[in-house]
Amino acid sequence: MMQEDLRSWFAQMDAVFVAGNDHLFEELRTDMCLQAEQYSAQLLTRLHDLTVARHAQYGETLALLEPNIKNSAGALRDIHAMYYIGLLHRCLELSCGDAQSWPSVTEMISLLPLQDKRRAHLLDSYRFLLDVRSAMHECSGHLHDTLDFDLQRSVAARLAYGEERDKRAVEKFMRDYYRHAHTVHVALQLVFSDHMPRQGVLETKTLVTVNNAEDVLRTFADAGAESRTVDIGLVRELDARDDFDFTSRACLDLFDAILHRESHVYQTLSRMHEMRILGSILPEFQDLSHFFQHNIYHFFTADEHTLRCIRTSENIRTGEEHVSTVSREIEDVSALYYGLLLHDIAKPVDVQRHEMVGAEMAENILRRFRRMDIVEDVRFLVREHLSMEQLAFRRNFRDRSTLEPFVSRVETLPRLRLLYVLTYADMSALNPGVLTEWKKDLLAELYEAAKHMLLFPGEEEERDPVRQSVVEPATSMDHHGFQTAVQDILEGELMRMHVTHHRAYSEVTLFCVDRPQLLSRLSAAFFGADITIVDAAIETRNEVVIDMFRVVDIISGKHLSAEQTQRLRQYVRSVCSGELDVDDLYHRCRSKWKRRLRKLPRENIKTAVEYVSHTDSDGKQLTIVEVYAPDTFGLLYRLAAELSLFGLNVVFAKIATRVDGVIDSFYVVDAEGKPLVSETQKDLLRSRLLERISELTQS
């Protein structure tokens, strides 16, 4: 069993004698202890490997949105791993005793080589995790080990954090969970470090003597320069001292030197944060530790998200993507790293205005670090870290009137590079499902459009019947194919449809003449072909509609099949000819998929309708209708149909799917080509759209 099923071997250590042959039970225990003594080093190494593999399987980090209370990093199995290490260390002693009086987990924790205060915290964390697991089982009514998003509120209420509908209660509870998980995680590393063979699988130990805070920072700076990790044993030195001053001039200079490196910055900062040093150097970051927002868009705590942003930005530099090339053109990476480190620094102060408040905090922080040379760039990055994302996914940035204000705020090409890479890293570290390939393309397209305007500020775009924007839309069609398709429609063709299949999605570009309710009719055609629209941009140019969709198959979530593509082509042609009864098609498909609609959390998903006045580059006034809603099949059809019934024409639209819902932006005018200005009309339209959303999400 030890060779073939080590998990089961360790499980025998948890065996409790209930009834039967007590001598046989004692013989089993004695044989296991003798075996453990003989193979102690091998067992420890394999237990470490199993632990690392388990952490990787359950999300790698302890700061997950939905941790597994048994198997995630910092969870109960980590405490059991320490228990097993203690048993292996005392196997000879135990083999000579009473096999039925095996030490308990809490008794073994009291014997672990930990500082008294850390041991007390570990025992407290063990009790907390057991309470949480019991509450989870009570709330769910069955054995359940994943602390699901929907379950967190009821568990928090069960543990007396506050009422179930109080968002602050669940956020406080989860913050306590992460704090306890961190305690367990660090303790496990210390115990492994003490007991593993010196030539084991852990990182090479570099034992140092630290006399002051400057020695500690120099240890991290040297380790980063040599591409190695500081041994966790340094925590013992920190536990034994409480007089280190990490805010001295020498410490701040060493920390600044770490942020000047192009690699191993994440590894260094992550270890510093794990040892609670990062918050001592940067006190504002301490408030960010374990900061939790109860929504599925933010997959990690704010501190973990921030560090992952830095890891992503490091990895980008060695890649082959468009953003990688731009990243390598950044001259001072410290400006980028400071921007990433501080972009969410004000969330504990004011979540709603964190970018504005954070910009002011960033200036004060950089003054302490004597980095006034980059203060304007970092202030800009913190203040504008959401602007590129919002412009790319919610606005028609191909319209010069929309792009120019953004470019005027950016001012320089070096600053544009910084913002582009920061935005990419920020979105990559939010949730694994946020930054899709389509969104990467849009960010790259926005970067190139803004770059062109910065380099050639006085250059006016050509105005012709085909090309009416700063750049052509992001599509896999080549320039000639794009221009030819538009010209075919102008000359009387019913429709043109170009489909390109990628690994994770299909790209559909449609060309046709504009007609009433076209957007809702096209969305019904996609729905009828069992297709989910992931992202889209709909644009009208001189009566020619150019619709670009990123789509996936409803069932597989992958690119379209050949049969599906053909079915879509037939539906679209029927839509353009007016032959298709789209309302009947929608209801048939809605009924077909009703039982298979994916269950999404209803809590904390923004559901709203907002209005923005807009004047395009031709001076035409429009109204942007922004709709926030949970994602569900058929949503675009119902929204677009309601806008048409209200007498509005959609001249441009962007459909952006988030992990926790959608943000649909519709540029509209009324039948006379005028914007929606009446507040009464806006309120009426808002109520109708919200009613449609409610019908879809509650049915």
N, C-alpha and C positions, 0 to 999 in steps of 0.2 A: 504493500500500500504506500509506503514512504516513497518508493521509486516511481510508481505509476499514478498515484492519486494523492498528492501531498495535502490537498485541502481536506480530504477525508481523514488523513492521518492526524492533522492538527485538530480536527473535530473530535477525535477520541479524547483529547485532553479536556474537553468540556463534559465528558461522560460523568454521570452521577449514579452511584449504586442505589437501586431501588429495592430489588429483590433478586433472589437466586443464589448462586454459589459465590459467596464473598471471597473465598480463596482464589477462585478463577479470576475474579475481578482484580484482586491484588496482584496476581501473576501478570495480567495484562498491563497494569500500570508499571510494574517493575520492569517488564521487558521493554516498554516504551521508553522508560527513563534510561535504561542501559543503551538502547538504540540512539537516543538523543545525545547521550554522552559521547558515543563513538562517532556520530556524524554531525556534531554540533555546528561546525563551520559551514558544512554543506547545507544544513537545514536553514541556518540564518540567511545565507546567500539566496537560497530559493524562496524563502519567505519574503525577502526584500523584493525579489523579482515579481512575485505574485502581487505584492502590494502596489508596485509601480504599474503593473499591467491593469490591476483593478482601477486605479485612479484614472488611467488613460481611458478605460472602457466607460467610466461614469463621469466623464467631462473634464478630466485633468485638473481642474481647479476647485477649491472649496467654495468659491464665490459665484455659484450658479443660481439662476432664477428658480429652478426646480431641483434641489439637491436630493440625492438618495440618502435617507437617514441611516442606512446600514453601510453602503458601499462607497459613497463619494469620499473625496479627500476630507479628513477631519471628522468623519462619521464613526459609527460604533465599531465597525470592523478594524479601524485603526487602533482603537483602544484594545480590542481583542488581540491585535498583532503585538502590542506591547505586553499583554498578558502572556502570550506564547513565548516571547523573547525572555521574559522573566522566568518562566517555567524551564526553558532550555538551559538557562544560566544556572539553575538550581536542581538540575535533574538528578545528580548523585545524592544530594541532600534529601530530595523527595523520595527517591527509591528506597531509602532506609527507614522511612516513616510509615505512618498508617495511610494506606492508599485511599481510604475513604475520607480522610481529613485533608483533602486537596485544598490549597488556598483559593479564596474567591478573587474575583477581579479587583475589588477594592483593596483587599489585603495585599495583592501583588503590586498594585500601584503604590502603596505605602512603602514598598521595598525597592522601587525603581530608583536609580541614581539621579534624582532630580533635586533641584533646590527646593526648600520647604514651601516657599510661596508658590512656585510653579506647580508643585505636587498638589497643593490645596486647590489651585485653580483647575487642575486636571480632574480632580475628584468632583468638583462643582460642575464641570462640563459634562462628565459622565452622567451625573444625576439629571442634568438638564436634557441631555439627549434621550435618556430613558423616559423622562416625562413627555417629551415631544412624541416619541414613538407610541407610547400608550395613548396619548390624545389623538394621534392619527388613526389608530385602530378603532377607537371609540367613535370618532367622527365619521369614518368611512364605513364602519360596520363590518370590516373584514381585515385580514392581514394585508397591509399596504405600506410600502417602504419609500415611495417617492413623495416628497413633500410638494404635491402639485399646486399649481397656481390657484386653482379653485378651492383647494383644501386649506390653504394657508390662513384664510380669514377665520374659518371655524376653529382651527387649532389654536390660533391666537386668542380667540374668545374663550375657548375651553381652558386655556392656561391663565386666564384672568388678565389679559393685556388690555381689554376694553371690549366694547360692543363689536359684533361681527361686521357691521356696516361702516365702522370707523376705519378709514384707510390708515390713519396714524397708528392705530393699534397693531395692524399687521406689519407695518413697516418697522415699528419698534421691536416686535417679536423677531422678525427676520434678521434685523441687525444684531440682536442678541445671539441668534443662531450662528451667524457668521463669526462673531467674536469667540464663541465657544469652540466652533470648528477650527478656528485658527489656533487656539490653545492646544487642542488635540494634535493638530498637524505638526506644530513645532515640537511638541513633546515626543512624538513618534520619531521625528528626525534625530533628536538628541539621543534617544534610546538606541536606535539603529547605529548611530555614530559611535556610541560607547561599546557596543557589543560586536559589530561587524569585524571580520578579519582585516588587518591593516592593508593587505593587498586584495581587498574585496572589490565590489562593484560600485561603491560610492565614489564621489569625486576625490581626487588626490587631496589629502589633508595638508594644509599649510598652517602649522601651529605657530601662533605669534603671541607675543606679550604686548598688551596694550596698557599704556600708563595714563593716557588721556584721550579725549575725543579725536584729536588730530591723528593719533596712531590708528584709531578705528577707521577714519576716512581714508587714510593712506593705504590701509589694508585693502579696502574696496577698490581704490584707484589702481593699485598695483595689480590686483586680481583681474580687473577689467582689461588692463593693458596686456596681460598675459593670457587672456581668453580662458580664464578658469573661474570657478565659483568659490566664494569664501565659505570655509567650513562652518557648519551650523554650530559647532562648539564655541564659537565666539559669543554666542548667547549667554554662556555661563559667565564669561567675563562681564557682560553687561548686567546680568542679574546680580552680580556681586557688588556692583558700583551704582550709585545714584547721583554722582557728582560730575558726570561728564557734561560739558557744555558744547553742544554741537552748533551753536550759533556764532562761534568765534570767527574772526576774519580768516584764519588759516583753514578752518573747516569749510567755509563758504567757497573759498578759492579752489579747494580740492573737489568739492561737489561740482563747481562750474567746469573744472577740467574734465570730469567724467562726461558731462553733457557735450563736450566738444568732440568726443570720439564718434566715429562713423559706425562702429560695431560694438556688440556686447554691452550696450547701454541698458537694454531691457533686463538682461541677466543680472547686471549690477544693481539697478534700481529695485528690481523685484526682490532680491535677497535683502537689500537694505530695508525695504518695507516689511518683509517677513520678520525681521529682527526689530521692528519698531524704531528704526533709525531715521528713515525718510521723514516721518512726521516730526522728529526732533530737529532736523535741519530746516524743514519747511513746515512750521506749525500749522499753517492753513491746510496742509494736506491731511493732517491728523483728523480733522472734521470730516474729510472725505472717506476715511476708512470705514468700510462696511456700510456706506451710505446706500440705501436700497429704495428703489422706486417700484411700487407694485403695479407693473404693467409688463406685458410680454414683449414689448419693443426693446426694453433694456434687459438683456439676457444675463448681465453680470452686475455686480455692485460697482459703484462709481470709481472706486480706487482700482479695482481689477480692470475695468474698462479702460481707464487712463493708461495703465501699464501695458495693456494689450495694444493700444494705439501706437505706443512707442515700439513694441515688438513688430507690428505690421510695417511701420515706416522703415525699420531696419531691413526687414525682408524685402521690401519693395526695391531697394537699391540694387539688389543682385538679380532682379527678375528681368523679364523680356517684354513686359507689357508697356503700353504707352506711358503710364504713370511712372514706370521704372526709369525710362529715359529722362523724363522731366525731373525726377528725384535726383538723379546723378548730376544735374545741372545746378543744384542748390549749392551755393558757395559756403555758407555758414550753417552747418546742421544744428548748431546749438540754438539758433532762433527757432527752428522747427521743433526741437525737443522741449524747449521751454514753452512754446505754444501748445504742444500736446499735453505737457504736464499740467498746464494751468487752464486749459480750455473749459473744464467743468468745475474749477476750483470754488466757484461761488454757489454751487447747487445747494449746499447745506444752509446758505444764507438766504437765497431767494431763487427757487427753481424757475419761476416764470421769467425772471429778468437776469438769469445767471450770466448770460453773455455780456450784458452791459456792466453789471456789478463786477464781474470777473475781470473785465478790462481795467477797471480802476485798481483792483487788488493786484493785478499783474504788474502795474507800474510801481507800486510800493515794494513788491517782492524783488523786482529787478534792481531797484535802487539799493536794497540791502546787499544784493550780490554784485553791485557795481557794474551792471551790464546795461548802462544807459545807451550804449551803442546800438542795442537791438530793441530798446523799449517800444519804439513806435511800431516796429514790425510785429512784436508779440502782442501789443495792445490790439492791433488790427486783427490778428489771427483769433484772439479770444473773442473780440466783439463780433467778428464776421464769420465765426466758424460754422454757423448754420446757413449762411446766405447762399453759398454755392449750391448746396443740396437743394434748397428751396427753389432757386432759380432754375436749376436743371430739370427738376421733376414736377414743378408746378406752374411754370411760366413758359411763354413762347420767347425764348431767348434769341431766336432767329430774327425777331423784330428788333430793329436798331434802337427803338425808343425804350425797349426793356433792357437791352444789353448795355447801352451807354451809361446809365446811372451806376451799374455794377462796376464797369471799367473805371469810371471816375473815382469810385471809392478805393479801388485796388491801386491805382496810380502807376505802379511800376511792374515790369515783367518779373523781377526776382520775387516780389511779394505775391504775384499771381501763382508762381511755382509753389511757394510755401503753402498758400491756401488750398491749392489743388491736392497736394500730397496730404495735408492735414485732413481735408474732407474725406479723401479716400480711406485714410487710416481710421478716422473716426467712425465712418459707416461700416467698415470691415469689422470693427470691434464691438458693434452694438448687439447684433444677433446674427447667427450664421446665415439666416435667410434674407437679410436686408439688402446687401450689395450684390445684386444680380448682374449677370453679364450685360444685360440691356442697360442697366444703370451705369455701369462702368463706361459703356459707349457714350451715354449722354454726358457724363462728366468730362470725358475726353473731348467731345464735340464742343462743349461749352468752353473748355480751356482753350481750344484752338481758335474759336471765334473771338474770345476776349483777347487772346494774344495778338491776333491779326489787327484788332482795333487799337491795341496799345502801340504796335509797331507802325501802323499806318493810320494815325488818328484823323487825318483830313481826307482820307480816301473815301469817296462816295461809291456805293455799290451800283452796279449796272441795273437799270430798270428795263425789263422786257416782259413780254406776255408770259414767259415761262418761269423766269427766276425773279422772285420778289423778296428775297431774304438775304441776310448776311452770308449764310452758308446753306448748302443743301442739307436736308434732313439726314440723320444717321441711319443709313440703310445699306445693305450689302450690294444693292444695285450699282453698277458703274455709272459714270456720268452720262455716257451716251444712251444707255438703256433708260435712265431716268428721264432725260429730255425727250426721247422718242415716245415714251409712254404718255407723257403730258401732251405732246403734239398730236398723238393719235386721238386722244379724247377731244381736243380742240377741233379736230377734223371730223368728228361724228361717231367715233367708236363708242360702243355701249360701256365697256369697262376693260381694264387691264389689271391683272393680278399677278404679282411676282412673289414666289415663296422660296425661302432658303431655309434648309434644316440645319440646325446646329446641334451640338451634343445635348444641351439641356433644354432647348426650346426651338420653336420655329418662328421665323420672321416673315410676316405677311405685309406686303405693301400693295395697297389698292389705289387705283386711279379711276375716277368716274366723274360725271357731271353732277353738280350739286342739285339736290332736290329736297323737298320737305321731309322731315323726320328721318333723314338718311342715317344719322348716327345710331338711333334706336333700332332701325331696321337691320343695319349691319350687325349690331350686337346680338340681335335675335338670330341672325344667320350663323354666327359663331356658336351661340348656345345650342342651336339645332344640330350642329355638327359635332357636339360633345367636346367643345373647346373652351378652355378658360383663358380669358385675356389677362395676362400678367401686367403688362404695361402698354401704353398706347399714346400716340400723338396724332391728332387729327387737325388738318390744316386745309383752308380753302384759299386758292389763288386764281383769281380771274375766272370764277365759276368752275374751276377744276378742283375737285376734292382729292387730296393726297392723304391717305390714312395709313399709318404705320403701326403695326401691332406686334408685340412679342406674345406668343401664345403657347400653351401646352395642352396636351390631352387631359381631359378631366380625370380619368382613372389613373393613368400611369404617372402623370405629372411630367412627362417627357415630350419630345418633339412629335409632330403629327405623323400619322401613317400615310402611305400613298392613297389609300381608300378615303381616309378622312380629308385629305387635301382636295381630292376630286369632289367629294360631297360638299365641301365648303365652296369650291368654285361654282358649283351648280346653284347653291343657295344664294351666293352673291349676285350671280347673273340674274336670278329670278327677282332679287331685291331691286336691282338696277332697272329691270324691265317693268317692275310694278306688278308682276304676276303672283308674288308670294304673299299669303295671308300671314304676316309676321306675328300678329297677336295670337292666332291659333297655334302657330309653331311654338311660341314662347310658353303658352299654358300647357301644351303637351310635354314639352321638355321639363318644365317646372314640376309637373306631376311625376314624371319619370325619375327625376333626381331628388325628389323631396325627402325620401327616406335615407338618401346617401349624402345629404348636405353635411359637411363637416361641422362638428360642434366647436364653436369658438367661444372663448371667455367673453361674457358680456360686460364684466366689470372693467372700468377704467379705459374703455375704448371710446375715444372722442366721437360723439355723434352730433354734428352741427352743420349749419349752412351759414356761410359768411360771404360778404360782398366786398369787392375791391373795384374802385373806378380806375379805368385805364384809357390812355390815349396812345394809339399806335404811331409808328413812324410817319404815316401819311396824314396824321392829325385826326384820324377817325376815333370817336369816343365809343368805348365799349364798357360793358360790365363783366367782371370776372365773378362767376358763381363758384365758390369753393365748397365742396361737399365732403364732410368727414363721416365715415360710416364703417361698421363692421363689414368684412368681406363676405359676400354670399353670392351664389349663382343667380344670374339674371339681374343683378343690381344696375349695371350700366343701362340695360334695356329700359328698366322702369324709370330711371332718372332722366335719360334722354327723351323718353316718350312724354314725361311730365313737362319738361321744358318746351317741347313742341306744342303740346296742348295749351300751354300758357301763352302761346303766340311768339315764342322766342326762337331766333335762328342761331345755331351754334356755328361760329366761324372758325373756332379753334378749340381744341380740347386736349387735355393731358390726363391720362389715367395712370395713377401711381399706386401700386399695391405694396402696402407695408406688411410686416409680420402680423400686426395687430389690427389691420383694417386697410381702408383705401382712402386716398385723397384725390378726388376728381375735380379738376379745374376746367370750367366751361367758359369760354369767351363768348358772350351773347349780345345780340342787339334785337330790338323788337321788329315788327313787320315793316316799320318805316325806316329801319336802319339806325335807330337811336338807342342809347343806353337805357338801362332800367334805373330810373331816378326816384320814382315814387316810393316813399317808405312804406306806405300801405300795401303797394304791390309787392314789395320785397318781403314784407311780413307774410303776405298771403302765399307767395311762392315758397317761402321757407317752411310754412306749416304743411303745405302739400308734399314737398320733398321729404320732410321728416316723417310724414304719415306713410309714404311709400316705403321708406327704410324700415319703419316699425313693422309694417305688414310682412316684409321679407324676412326680417331677423327673428320674428316671434312666431312665424307660421311653421 
